[in-house]
Amino acid sequence: MRRKSMGRGLAIGIAFGAALGVTMHNIAVGITIGVALGIAFGGVYDRKNRK
């Protein structure tokens, strides 16, 4: 995975995780879930744009 895609995924994941954490009233869990989903999203985005 390229660093640029990983960075984009992390940025989106942290933002999504913070919003999720606020709704769940537990920011730490939300950011943890968001980072994991962000890295997964970055990998998918990278594979999709390599073609």
mmCIF entry with sequence, helices, sheets and N, C-alpha, C, O atoms, coordinates in Angstrom:
data_MODEL
# 
_entry.id   MODEL 
# 
_entity.id                         1 
_entity.type                       polymer 
_entity.pdbx_number_of_molecules   1 
# 
_entity_poly.entity_id                      1 
_entity_poly.type                           'polypeptide(L)' 
_entity_poly.nstd_linkage                   no 
_entity_poly.nstd_monomer                   no 
_entity_poly.pdbx_seq_one_letter_code       MRRKSMGRGLAIGIAFGAALGVTMHNIAVGITIGVALGIAFGGVYDRKNRK 
_entity_poly.pdbx_seq_one_letter_code_can   MRRKSMGRGLAIGIAFGAALGVTMHNIAVGITIGVALGIAFGGVYDRKNRK 
_entity_poly.pdbx_strand_id                 A 
# 
loop_
_entity_poly_seq.entity_id 
_entity_poly_seq.num 
_entity_poly_seq.mon_id 
_entity_poly_seq.hetero 
1 1  MET n 
1 2  ARG n 
1 3  ARG n 
1 4  LYS n 
1 5  SER n 
1 6  MET n 
1 7  GLY n 
1 8  ARG n 
1 9  GLY n 
1 10 LEU n 
1 11 ALA n 
1 12 ILE n 
1 13 GLY n 
1 14 ILE n 
1 15 ALA n 
1 16 PHE n 
1 17 GLY n 
1 18 ALA n 
1 19 ALA n 
1 20 LEU n 
1 21 GLY n 
1 22 VAL n 
1 23 THR n 
1 24 MET n 
1 25 HIS n 
1 26 ASN n 
1 27 ILE n 
1 28 ALA n 
1 29 VAL n 
1 30 GLY n 
1 31 ILE n 
1 32 THR n 
1 33 ILE n 
1 34 GLY n 
1 35 VAL n 
1 36 ALA n 
1 37 LEU n 
1 38 GLY n 
1 39 ILE n 
1 40 ALA n 
1 41 PHE n 
1 42 GLY n 
1 43 GLY n 
1 44 VAL n 
1 45 TYR n 
1 46 ASP n 
1 47 ARG n 
1 48 LYS n 
1 49 ASN n 
1 50 ARG n 
1 51 LYS n 
# 
_struct_asym.id          A 
_struct_asym.entity_id   1 
# 
loop_
_struct_conf.conf_type_id 
_struct_conf.id 
_struct_conf.pdbx_PDB_helix_id 
_struct_conf.beg_label_comp_id 
_struct_conf.beg_label_asym_id 
_struct_conf.beg_label_seq_id 
_struct_conf.pdbx_beg_PDB_ins_code 
_struct_conf.end_label_comp_id 
_struct_conf.end_label_asym_id 
_struct_conf.end_label_seq_id 
_struct_conf.pdbx_end_PDB_ins_code 
_struct_conf.beg_auth_comp_id 
_struct_conf.beg_auth_asym_id 
_struct_conf.beg_auth_seq_id 
_struct_conf.end_auth_comp_id 
_struct_conf.end_auth_asym_id 
_struct_conf.end_auth_seq_id 
_struct_conf.pdbx_PDB_helix_class 
_struct_conf.details 
_struct_conf.pdbx_PDB_helix_length 
HELX_P HELX_P1 AA1 ARG A 3  ? MET A 24 ? ARG A 3  MET A 24 1 ? 22 
HELX_P HELX_P2 AA2 ILE A 27 ? ASN A 49 ? ILE A 27 ASN A 49 1 ? 23 
# 
_struct_conf_type.id          HELX_P 
_struct_conf_type.criteria    ? 
_struct_conf_type.reference   ? 
# 
loop_
_atom_site.group_PDB 
_atom_site.id 
_atom_site.type_symbol 
_atom_site.label_atom_id 
_atom_site.label_alt_id 
_atom_site.label_comp_id 
_atom_site.label_asym_id 
_atom_site.label_entity_id 
_atom_site.label_seq_id 
_atom_site.pdbx_PDB_ins_code 
_atom_site.Cartn_x 
_atom_site.Cartn_y 
_atom_site.Cartn_z 
_atom_site.occupancy 
_atom_site.B_iso_or_equiv 
_atom_site.pdbx_formal_charge 
_atom_site.auth_seq_id 
_atom_site.auth_comp_id 
_atom_site.auth_asym_id 
_atom_site.auth_atom_id 
_atom_site.pdbx_PDB_model_num 
ATOM 1   N N  . MET A 1 1  ? 0.844   -1.166 0.000   1.00 0.00 ? 1  MET A N  1 
ATOM 2   C CA . MET A 1 1  ? 0.000   0.000  0.000   1.00 0.00 ? 1  MET A CA 1 
ATOM 3   C C  . MET A 1 1  ? 0.899   1.241  0.000   1.00 0.00 ? 1  MET A C  1 
ATOM 4   O O  . MET A 1 1  ? 1.906   1.296  0.705   1.00 0.00 ? 1  MET A O  1 
ATOM 5   N N  . ARG A 1 2  ? 0.520   2.207  -0.786  1.00 0.00 ? 2  ARG A N  1 
ATOM 6   C CA . ARG A 1 2  ? 1.281   3.442  -0.842  1.00 0.00 ? 2  ARG A CA 1 
ATOM 7   C C  . ARG A 1 2  ? 1.020   4.305  0.387   1.00 0.00 ? 2  ARG A C  1 
ATOM 8   O O  . ARG A 1 2  ? -0.053  4.247  0.988   1.00 0.00 ? 2  ARG A O  1 
ATOM 9   N N  . ARG A 1 3  ? 2.018   5.106  0.749   1.00 0.00 ? 3  ARG A N  1 
ATOM 10  C CA . ARG A 1 3  ? 1.903   5.954  1.937   1.00 0.00 ? 3  ARG A CA 1 
ATOM 11  C C  . ARG A 1 3  ? 0.793   6.987  1.785   1.00 0.00 ? 3  ARG A C  1 
ATOM 12  O O  . ARG A 1 3  ? 0.130   7.345  2.758   1.00 0.00 ? 3  ARG A O  1 
ATOM 13  N N  . LYS A 1 4  ? 0.595   7.461  0.565   1.00 0.00 ? 4  LYS A N  1 
ATOM 14  C CA . LYS A 1 4  ? -0.427  8.477  0.340   1.00 0.00 ? 4  LYS A CA 1 
ATOM 15  C C  . LYS A 1 4  ? -1.821  7.909  0.604   1.00 0.00 ? 4  LYS A C  1 
ATOM 16  O O  . LYS A 1 4  ? -2.655  8.572  1.221   1.00 0.00 ? 4  LYS A O  1 
ATOM 17  N N  . SER A 1 5  ? -2.072  6.705  0.145   1.00 0.00 ? 5  SER A N  1 
ATOM 18  C CA . SER A 1 5  ? -3.371  6.065  0.380   1.00 0.00 ? 5  SER A CA 1 
ATOM 19  C C  . SER A 1 5  ? -3.572  5.750  1.855   1.00 0.00 ? 5  SER A C  1 
ATOM 20  O O  . SER A 1 5  ? -4.677  5.880  2.382   1.00 0.00 ? 5  SER A O  1 
ATOM 21  N N  . MET A 1 6  ? -2.492  5.333  2.522   1.00 0.00 ? 6  MET A N  1 
ATOM 22  C CA . MET A 1 6  ? -2.601  5.032  3.938   1.00 0.00 ? 6  MET A CA 1 
ATOM 23  C C  . MET A 1 6  ? -2.884  6.312  4.726   1.00 0.00 ? 6  MET A C  1 
ATOM 24  O O  . MET A 1 6  ? -3.670  6.294  5.673   1.00 0.00 ? 6  MET A O  1 
ATOM 25  N N  . GLY A 1 7  ? -2.262  7.398  4.348   1.00 0.00 ? 7  GLY A N  1 
ATOM 26  C CA . GLY A 1 7  ? -2.504  8.676  5.015   1.00 0.00 ? 7  GLY A CA 1 
ATOM 27  C C  . GLY A 1 7  ? -3.927  9.161  4.837   1.00 0.00 ? 7  GLY A C  1 
ATOM 28  O O  . GLY A 1 7  ? -4.551  9.652  5.778   1.00 0.00 ? 7  GLY A O  1 
ATOM 29  N N  . ARG A 1 8  ? -4.430  9.020  3.636   1.00 0.00 ? 8  ARG A N  1 
ATOM 30  C CA . ARG A 1 8  ? -5.822  9.416  3.386   1.00 0.00 ? 8  ARG A CA 1 
ATOM 31  C C  . ARG A 1 8  ? -6.781  8.547  4.184   1.00 0.00 ? 8  ARG A C  1 
ATOM 32  O O  . ARG A 1 8  ? -7.741  9.048  4.770   1.00 0.00 ? 8  ARG A O  1 
ATOM 33  N N  . GLY A 1 9  ? -6.524  7.265  4.205   1.00 0.00 ? 9  GLY A N  1 
ATOM 34  C CA . GLY A 1 9  ? -7.372  6.351  4.965   1.00 0.00 ? 9  GLY A CA 1 
ATOM 35  C C  . GLY A 1 9  ? -7.352  6.654  6.451   1.00 0.00 ? 9  GLY A C  1 
ATOM 36  O O  . GLY A 1 9  ? -8.390  6.627  7.112   1.00 0.00 ? 9  GLY A O  1 
ATOM 37  N N  . LEU A 1 10 ? -6.159  6.943  6.980   1.00 0.00 ? 10 LEU A N  1 
ATOM 38  C CA . LEU A 1 10 ? -6.062  7.281  8.398   1.00 0.00 ? 10 LEU A CA 1 
ATOM 39  C C  . LEU A 1 10 ? -6.797  8.577  8.715   1.00 0.00 ? 10 LEU A C  1 
ATOM 40  O O  . LEU A 1 10 ? -7.487  8.668  9.731   1.00 0.00 ? 10 LEU A O  1 
ATOM 41  N N  . ALA A 1 11 ? -6.656  9.566  7.863   1.00 0.00 ? 11 ALA A N  1 
ATOM 42  C CA . ALA A 1 11 ? -7.330  10.845 8.100   1.00 0.00 ? 11 ALA A CA 1 
ATOM 43  C C  . ALA A 1 11 ? -8.846  10.671 8.106   1.00 0.00 ? 11 ALA A C  1 
ATOM 44  O O  . ALA A 1 11 ? -9.540  11.195 8.977   1.00 0.00 ? 11 ALA A O  1 
ATOM 45  N N  . ILE A 1 12 ? -9.340  9.939  7.136   1.00 0.00 ? 12 ILE A N  1 
ATOM 46  C CA . ILE A 1 12 ? -10.789 9.696  7.079   1.00 0.00 ? 12 ILE A CA 1 
ATOM 47  C C  . ILE A 1 12 ? -11.223 8.844  8.267   1.00 0.00 ? 12 ILE A C  1 
ATOM 48  O O  . ILE A 1 12 ? -12.280 9.085  8.851   1.00 0.00 ? 12 ILE A O  1 
ATOM 49  N N  . GLY A 1 13 ? -10.414 7.851  8.626   1.00 0.00 ? 13 GLY A N  1 
ATOM 50  C CA . GLY A 1 13 ? -10.745 6.971  9.738   1.00 0.00 ? 13 GLY A CA 1 
ATOM 51  C C  . GLY A 1 13 ? -10.774 7.688  11.075  1.00 0.00 ? 13 GLY A C  1 
ATOM 52  O O  . GLY A 1 13 ? -11.654 7.428  11.896  1.00 0.00 ? 13 GLY A O  1 
ATOM 53  N N  . ILE A 1 14 ? -9.824  8.587  11.309  1.00 0.00 ? 14 ILE A N  1 
ATOM 54  C CA . ILE A 1 14 ? -9.808  9.323  12.571  1.00 0.00 ? 14 ILE A CA 1 
ATOM 55  C C  . ILE A 1 14 ? -11.007 10.248 12.662  1.00 0.00 ? 14 ILE A C  1 
ATOM 56  O O  . ILE A 1 14 ? -11.632 10.351 13.718  1.00 0.00 ? 14 ILE A O  1 
ATOM 57  N N  . ALA A 1 15 ? -11.334 10.919 11.576  1.00 0.00 ? 15 ALA A N  1 
ATOM 58  C CA . ALA A 1 15 ? -12.505 11.801 11.582  1.00 0.00 ? 15 ALA A CA 1 
ATOM 59  C C  . ALA A 1 15 ? -13.790 10.999 11.803  1.00 0.00 ? 15 ALA A C  1 
ATOM 60  O O  . ALA A 1 15 ? -14.646 11.390 12.596  1.00 0.00 ? 15 ALA A O  1 
ATOM 61  N N  . PHE A 1 16 ? -13.914 9.883  11.097  1.00 0.00 ? 16 PHE A N  1 
ATOM 62  C CA . PHE A 1 16 ? -15.086 9.031  11.264  1.00 0.00 ? 16 PHE A CA 1 
ATOM 63  C C  . PHE A 1 16 ? -15.140 8.450  12.673  1.00 0.00 ? 16 PHE A C  1 
ATOM 64  O O  . PHE A 1 16 ? -16.208 8.381  13.281  1.00 0.00 ? 16 PHE A O  1 
ATOM 65  N N  . GLY A 1 17 ? -13.994 8.036  13.186  1.00 0.00 ? 17 GLY A N  1 
ATOM 66  C CA . GLY A 1 17 ? -13.932 7.456  14.517  1.00 0.00 ? 17 GLY A CA 1 
ATOM 67  C C  . GLY A 1 17 ? -14.289 8.451  15.611  1.00 0.00 ? 17 GLY A C  1 
ATOM 68  O O  . GLY A 1 17 ? -14.948 8.092  16.586  1.00 0.00 ? 17 GLY A O  1 
ATOM 69  N N  . ALA A 1 18 ? -13.860 9.692  15.457  1.00 0.00 ? 18 ALA A N  1 
ATOM 70  C CA . ALA A 1 18 ? -14.215 10.710 16.449  1.00 0.00 ? 18 ALA A CA 1 
ATOM 71  C C  . ALA A 1 18 ? -15.721 10.946 16.457  1.00 0.00 ? 18 ALA A C  1 
ATOM 72  O O  . ALA A 1 18 ? -16.330 11.062 17.520  1.00 0.00 ? 18 ALA A O  1 
ATOM 73  N N  . ALA A 1 19 ? -16.315 11.017 15.281  1.00 0.00 ? 19 ALA A N  1 
ATOM 74  C CA . ALA A 1 19 ? -17.765 11.198 15.204  1.00 0.00 ? 19 ALA A CA 1 
ATOM 75  C C  . ALA A 1 19 ? -18.493 9.989  15.785  1.00 0.00 ? 19 ALA A C  1 
ATOM 76  O O  . ALA A 1 19 ? -19.488 10.141 16.494  1.00 0.00 ? 19 ALA A O  1 
ATOM 77  N N  . LEU A 1 20 ? -18.003 8.806  15.491  1.00 0.00 ? 20 LEU A N  1 
ATOM 78  C CA . LEU A 1 20 ? -18.596 7.585  16.033  1.00 0.00 ? 20 LEU A CA 1 
ATOM 79  C C  . LEU A 1 20 ? -18.442 7.535  17.547  1.00 0.00 ? 20 LEU A C  1 
ATOM 80  O O  . LEU A 1 20 ? -19.365 7.137  18.258  1.00 0.00 ? 20 LEU A O  1 
ATOM 81  N N  . GLY A 1 21 ? -17.278 7.939  18.035  1.00 0.00 ? 21 GLY A N  1 
ATOM 82  C CA . GLY A 1 21 ? -17.030 7.943  19.469  1.00 0.00 ? 21 GLY A CA 1 
ATOM 83  C C  . GLY A 1 21 ? -17.931 8.899  20.218  1.00 0.00 ? 21 GLY A C  1 
ATOM 84  O O  . GLY A 1 21 ? -18.363 8.603  21.332  1.00 0.00 ? 21 GLY A O  1 
ATOM 85  N N  . VAL A 1 22 ? -18.221 10.050 19.617  1.00 0.00 ? 22 VAL A N  1 
ATOM 86  C CA . VAL A 1 22 ? -19.126 11.010 20.258  1.00 0.00 ? 22 VAL A CA 1 
ATOM 87  C C  . VAL A 1 22 ? -20.528 10.419 20.361  1.00 0.00 ? 22 VAL A C  1 
ATOM 88  O O  . VAL A 1 22 ? -21.201 10.581 21.379  1.00 0.00 ? 22 VAL A O  1 
ATOM 89  N N  . THR A 1 23 ? -20.963 9.743  19.319  1.00 0.00 ? 23 THR A N  1 
ATOM 90  C CA . THR A 1 23 ? -22.309 9.167  19.361  1.00 0.00 ? 23 THR A CA 1 
ATOM 91  C C  . THR A 1 23 ? -22.395 7.996  20.340  1.00 0.00 ? 23 THR A C  1 
ATOM 92  O O  . THR A 1 23 ? -23.450 7.753  20.925  1.00 0.00 ? 23 THR A O  1 
ATOM 93  N N  . MET A 1 24 ? -21.278 7.265  20.522  1.00 0.00 ? 24 MET A N  1 
ATOM 94  C CA . MET A 1 24 ? -21.271 6.139  21.459  1.00 0.00 ? 24 MET A CA 1 
ATOM 95  C C  . MET A 1 24 ? -20.892 6.568  22.873  1.00 0.00 ? 24 MET A C  1 
ATOM 96  O O  . MET A 1 24 ? -20.937 5.751  23.792  1.00 0.00 ? 24 MET A O  1 
ATOM 97  N N  . HIS A 1 25 ? -20.518 7.841  23.066  1.00 0.00 ? 25 HIS A N  1 
ATOM 98  C CA . HIS A 1 25 ? -20.076 8.374  24.355  1.00 0.00 ? 25 HIS A CA 1 
ATOM 99  C C  . HIS A 1 25 ? -18.802 7.694  24.837  1.00 0.00 ? 25 HIS A C  1 
ATOM 100 O O  . HIS A 1 25 ? -18.579 7.555  26.040  1.00 0.00 ? 25 HIS A O  1 
ATOM 101 N N  . ASN A 1 26 ? -17.959 7.267  23.880  1.00 0.00 ? 26 ASN A N  1 
ATOM 102 C CA . ASN A 1 26 ? -16.671 6.675  24.211  1.00 0.00 ? 26 ASN A CA 1 
ATOM 103 C C  . ASN A 1 26 ? -15.720 6.962  23.058  1.00 0.00 ? 26 ASN A C  1 
ATOM 104 O O  . ASN A 1 26 ? -15.639 6.193  22.100  1.00 0.00 ? 26 ASN A O  1 
ATOM 105 N N  . ILE A 1 27 ? -15.004 8.071  23.159  1.00 0.00 ? 27 ILE A N  1 
ATOM 106 C CA . ILE A 1 27 ? -14.165 8.532  22.050  1.00 0.00 ? 27 ILE A CA 1 
ATOM 107 C C  . ILE A 1 27 ? -13.028 7.545  21.754  1.00 0.00 ? 27 ILE A C  1 
ATOM 108 O O  . ILE A 1 27 ? -12.689 7.330  20.591  1.00 0.00 ? 27 ILE A O  1 
ATOM 109 N N  . ALA A 1 28 ? -12.441 6.948  22.791  1.00 0.00 ? 28 ALA A N  1 
ATOM 110 C CA . ALA A 1 28 ? -11.308 6.044  22.580  1.00 0.00 ? 28 ALA A CA 1 
ATOM 111 C C  . ALA A 1 28 ? -11.700 4.843  21.716  1.00 0.00 ? 28 ALA A C  1 
ATOM 112 O O  . ALA A 1 28 ? -10.961 4.462  20.808  1.00 0.00 ? 28 ALA A O  1 
ATOM 113 N N  . VAL A 1 29 ? -12.835 4.262  21.991  1.00 0.00 ? 29 VAL A N  1 
ATOM 114 C CA . VAL A 1 29 ? -13.291 3.111  21.205  1.00 0.00 ? 29 VAL A CA 1 
ATOM 115 C C  . VAL A 1 29 ? -13.632 3.554  19.788  1.00 0.00 ? 29 VAL A C  1 
ATOM 116 O O  . VAL A 1 29 ? -13.329 2.846  18.828  1.00 0.00 ? 29 VAL A O  1 
ATOM 117 N N  . GLY A 1 30 ? -14.253 4.707  19.651  1.00 0.00 ? 30 GLY A N  1 
ATOM 118 C CA . GLY A 1 30 ? -14.614 5.210  18.326  1.00 0.00 ? 30 GLY A CA 1 
ATOM 119 C C  . GLY A 1 30 ? -13.404 5.470  17.456  1.00 0.00 ? 30 GLY A C  1 
ATOM 120 O O  . GLY A 1 30 ? -13.403 5.130  16.273  1.00 0.00 ? 30 GLY A O  1 
ATOM 121 N N  . ILE A 1 31 ? -12.367 6.073  18.034  1.00 0.00 ? 31 ILE A N  1 
ATOM 122 C CA . ILE A 1 31 ? -11.157 6.355  17.247  1.00 0.00 ? 31 ILE A CA 1 
ATOM 123 C C  . ILE A 1 31 ? -10.443 5.057  16.893  1.00 0.00 ? 31 ILE A C  1 
ATOM 124 O O  . ILE A 1 31 ? -9.900  4.933  15.796  1.00 0.00 ? 31 ILE A O  1 
ATOM 125 N N  . THR A 1 32 ? -10.437 4.091  17.802  1.00 0.00 ? 32 THR A N  1 
ATOM 126 C CA . THR A 1 32 ? -9.818  2.795  17.502  1.00 0.00 ? 32 THR A CA 1 
ATOM 127 C C  . THR A 1 32 ? -10.517 2.110  16.331  1.00 0.00 ? 32 THR A C  1 
ATOM 128 O O  . THR A 1 32 ? -9.865  1.602  15.419  1.00 0.00 ? 32 THR A O  1 
ATOM 129 N N  . ILE A 1 33 ? -11.828 2.102  16.363  1.00 0.00 ? 33 ILE A N  1 
ATOM 130 C CA . ILE A 1 33 ? -12.596 1.511  15.257  1.00 0.00 ? 33 ILE A CA 1 
ATOM 131 C C  . ILE A 1 33 ? -12.373 2.309  13.977  1.00 0.00 ? 33 ILE A C  1 
ATOM 132 O O  . ILE A 1 33 ? -12.228 1.730  12.901  1.00 0.00 ? 33 ILE A O  1 
ATOM 133 N N  . GLY A 1 34 ? -12.344 3.629  14.089  1.00 0.00 ? 34 GLY A N  1 
ATOM 134 C CA . GLY A 1 34 ? -12.154 4.487  12.927  1.00 0.00 ? 34 GLY A CA 1 
ATOM 135 C C  . GLY A 1 34 ? -10.808 4.294  12.259  1.00 0.00 ? 34 GLY A C  1 
ATOM 136 O O  . GLY A 1 34 ? -10.721 4.276  11.031  1.00 0.00 ? 34 GLY A O  1 
ATOM 137 N N  . VAL A 1 35 ? -9.745  4.149  13.062  1.00 0.00 ? 35 VAL A N  1 
ATOM 138 C CA . VAL A 1 35 ? -8.411  3.926  12.489  1.00 0.00 ? 35 VAL A CA 1 
ATOM 139 C C  . VAL A 1 35 ? -8.365  2.594  11.753  1.00 0.00 ? 35 VAL A C  1 
ATOM 140 O O  . VAL A 1 35 ? -7.810  2.510  10.657  1.00 0.00 ? 35 VAL A O  1 
ATOM 141 N N  . ALA A 1 36 ? -8.940  1.564  12.339  1.00 0.00 ? 36 ALA A N  1 
ATOM 142 C CA . ALA A 1 36 ? -8.957  0.253  11.676  1.00 0.00 ? 36 ALA A CA 1 
ATOM 143 C C  . ALA A 1 36 ? -9.729  0.318  10.361  1.00 0.00 ? 36 ALA A C  1 
ATOM 144 O O  . ALA A 1 36 ? -9.276  -0.213 9.346   1.00 0.00 ? 36 ALA A O  1 
ATOM 145 N N  . LEU A 1 37 ? -10.889 0.964  10.378  1.00 0.00 ? 37 LEU A N  1 
ATOM 146 C CA . LEU A 1 37 ? -11.666 1.089  9.145   1.00 0.00 ? 37 LEU A CA 1 
ATOM 147 C C  . LEU A 1 37 ? -10.969 1.994  8.137   1.00 0.00 ? 37 LEU A C  1 
ATOM 148 O O  . LEU A 1 37 ? -11.050 1.763  6.931   1.00 0.00 ? 37 LEU A O  1 
ATOM 149 N N  . GLY A 1 38 ? -10.289 3.017  8.628   1.00 0.00 ? 38 GLY A N  1 
ATOM 150 C CA . GLY A 1 38 ? -9.573  3.929  7.736   1.00 0.00 ? 38 GLY A CA 1 
ATOM 151 C C  . GLY A 1 38 ? -8.438  3.248  6.995   1.00 0.00 ? 38 GLY A C  1 
ATOM 152 O O  . GLY A 1 38 ? -8.244  3.478  5.801   1.00 0.00 ? 38 GLY A O  1 
ATOM 153 N N  . ILE A 1 39 ? -7.690  2.415  7.694   1.00 0.00 ? 39 ILE A N  1 
ATOM 154 C CA . ILE A 1 39 ? -6.602  1.687  7.044   1.00 0.00 ? 39 ILE A CA 1 
ATOM 155 C C  . ILE A 1 39 ? -7.164  0.704  6.019   1.00 0.00 ? 39 ILE A C  1 
ATOM 156 O O  . ILE A 1 39 ? -6.602  0.546  4.935   1.00 0.00 ? 39 ILE A O  1 
ATOM 157 N N  . ALA A 1 40 ? -8.260  0.050  6.358   1.00 0.00 ? 40 ALA A N  1 
ATOM 158 C CA . ALA A 1 40 ? -8.903  -0.861 5.409   1.00 0.00 ? 40 ALA A CA 1 
ATOM 159 C C  . ALA A 1 40 ? -9.398  -0.088 4.189   1.00 0.00 ? 40 ALA A C  1 
ATOM 160 O O  . ALA A 1 40 ? -9.230  -0.541 3.057   1.00 0.00 ? 40 ALA A O  1 
ATOM 161 N N  . PHE A 1 41 ? -10.003 1.071  4.412   1.00 0.00 ? 41 PHE A N  1 
ATOM 162 C CA . PHE A 1 41 ? -10.479 1.898  3.306   1.00 0.00 ? 41 PHE A CA 1 
ATOM 163 C C  . PHE A 1 41 ? -9.314  2.359  2.432   1.00 0.00 ? 41 PHE A C  1 
ATOM 164 O O  . PHE A 1 41 ? -9.425  2.380  1.206   1.00 0.00 ? 41 PHE A O  1 
ATOM 165 N N  . GLY A 1 42 ? -8.198  2.727  3.061   1.00 0.00 ? 42 GLY A N  1 
ATOM 166 C CA . GLY A 1 42 ? -7.017  3.145  2.297   1.00 0.00 ? 42 GLY A CA 1 
ATOM 167 C C  . GLY A 1 42 ? -6.486  2.037  1.406   1.00 0.00 ? 42 GLY A C  1 
ATOM 168 O O  . GLY A 1 42 ? -6.065  2.288  0.277   1.00 0.00 ? 42 GLY A O  1 
ATOM 169 N N  . GLY A 1 43 ? -6.506  0.801  1.917   1.00 0.00 ? 43 GLY A N  1 
ATOM 170 C CA . GLY A 1 43 ? -6.059  -0.340 1.105   1.00 0.00 ? 43 GLY A CA 1 
ATOM 171 C C  . GLY A 1 43 ? -6.967  -0.597 -0.077  1.00 0.00 ? 43 GLY A C  1 
ATOM 172 O O  . GLY A 1 43 ? -6.497  -0.883 -1.178  1.00 0.00 ? 43 GLY A O  1 
ATOM 173 N N  . VAL A 1 44 ? -8.255  -0.497 0.145   1.00 0.00 ? 44 VAL A N  1 
ATOM 174 C CA . VAL A 1 44 ? -9.215  -0.697 -0.948  1.00 0.00 ? 44 VAL A CA 1 
ATOM 175 C C  . VAL A 1 44 ? -9.073  0.418  -1.972  1.00 0.00 ? 44 VAL A C  1 
ATOM 176 O O  . VAL A 1 44 ? -9.097  0.161  -3.176  1.00 0.00 ? 44 VAL A O  1 
ATOM 177 N N  . TYR A 1 45 ? -8.926  1.642  -1.511  1.00 0.00 ? 45 TYR A N  1 
ATOM 178 C CA . TYR A 1 45 ? -8.772  2.793  -2.404  1.00 0.00 ? 45 TYR A CA 1 
ATOM 179 C C  . TYR A 1 45 ? -7.506  2.651  -3.238  1.00 0.00 ? 45 TYR A C  1 
ATOM 180 O O  . TYR A 1 45 ? -7.499  2.973  -4.426  1.00 0.00 ? 45 TYR A O  1 
ATOM 181 N N  . ASP A 1 46 ? -6.435  2.169  -2.613  1.00 0.00 ? 46 ASP A N  1 
ATOM 182 C CA . ASP A 1 46 ? -5.162  1.992  -3.316  1.00 0.00 ? 46 ASP A CA 1 
ATOM 183 C C  . ASP A 1 46 ? -5.280  0.927  -4.397  1.00 0.00 ? 46 ASP A C  1 
ATOM 184 O O  . ASP A 1 46 ? -4.803  1.122  -5.515  1.00 0.00 ? 46 ASP A O  1 
ATOM 185 N N  . ARG A 1 47 ? -5.910  -0.191 -4.076  1.00 0.00 ? 47 ARG A N  1 
ATOM 186 C CA . ARG A 1 47 ? -6.074  -1.261 -5.074  1.00 0.00 ? 47 ARG A CA 1 
ATOM 187 C C  . ARG A 1 47 ? -6.950  -0.823 -6.239  1.00 0.00 ? 47 ARG A C  1 
ATOM 188 O O  . ARG A 1 47 ? -6.695  -1.180 -7.389  1.00 0.00 ? 47 ARG A O  1 
ATOM 189 N N  . LYS A 1 48 ? -7.984  -0.045 -5.931  1.00 0.00 ? 48 LYS A N  1 
ATOM 190 C CA . LYS A 1 48 ? -8.916  0.379  -6.955  1.00 0.00 ? 48 LYS A CA 1 
ATOM 191 C C  . LYS A 1 48 ? -8.251  1.339  -7.940  1.00 0.00 ? 48 LYS A C  1 
ATOM 192 O O  . LYS A 1 48 ? -8.561  1.315  -9.132  1.00 0.00 ? 48 LYS A O  1 
ATOM 193 N N  . ASN A 1 49 ? -7.348  2.177  -7.455  1.00 0.00 ? 49 ASN A N  1 
ATOM 194 C CA . ASN A 1 49 ? -6.733  3.187  -8.313  1.00 0.00 ? 49 ASN A CA 1 
ATOM 195 C C  . ASN A 1 49 ? -5.437  2.731  -8.966  1.00 0.00 ? 49 ASN A C  1 
ATOM 196 O O  . ASN A 1 49 ? -4.843  3.501  -9.722  1.00 0.00 ? 49 ASN A O  1 
ATOM 197 N N  . ARG A 1 50 ? -4.985  1.541  -8.714  1.00 0.00 ? 50 ARG A N  1 
ATOM 198 C CA . ARG A 1 50 ? -3.753  1.050  -9.361  1.00 0.00 ? 50 ARG A CA 1 
ATOM 199 C C  . ARG A 1 50 ? -3.990  0.573  -10.781 1.00 0.00 ? 50 ARG A C  1 
ATOM 200 O O  . ARG A 1 50 ? -3.045  0.487  -11.565 1.00 0.00 ? 50 ARG A O  1 
ATOM 201 N N  . LYS A 1 51 ? -5.213  0.265  -11.125 1.00 0.00 ? 51 LYS A N  1 
ATOM 202 C CA . LYS A 1 51 ? -5.508  -0.281 -12.455 1.00 0.00 ? 51 LYS A CA 1 
ATOM 203 C C  . LYS A 1 51 ? -5.389  0.755  -13.521 1.00 0.00 ? 51 LYS A C  1 
ATOM 204 O O  . LYS A 1 51 ? -5.605  0.459  -14.696 1.00 0.00 ? 51 LYS A O  1 
# 
